[in-house]
Amino acid sequence: MSLKSPLLIAIILTFVGLIAFIINWNLWEFFNGPMPGYQTLLFPGNLTLEYFWHPIFTEEVTFWPKLLMLMTGQFVVSFVAVYFISKIIR
């Protein structure tokens, strides 16, 4: 099995998540809260923040490390999910 397609899809989903984060961060006042679809687009990254990173670190982590944790989780969870889904399909 090739890792090329899960890797490519995970990179794309991480990039989409980063764009969604930037839009949400800059337009919070415009939307009066989170951007519509934000939770869906960043679901893999938010899963890792809540269930993996948060128990390890405290909430006082600064912005840049937390963003790196979010994007790392977005990539890893997306990659693993696409890998296993493609393995089941084949």
Secondary structure, 3 states (H helix, E strand, C coil): CCCHHHHHHHHHHHHHHHHHHHHHHHCHHHHCCCCCCHHHHCHHHHHHHHHHHHHHCCCCCCHHHHHHHHHHHHHHHHHHHHHHHHHHHC
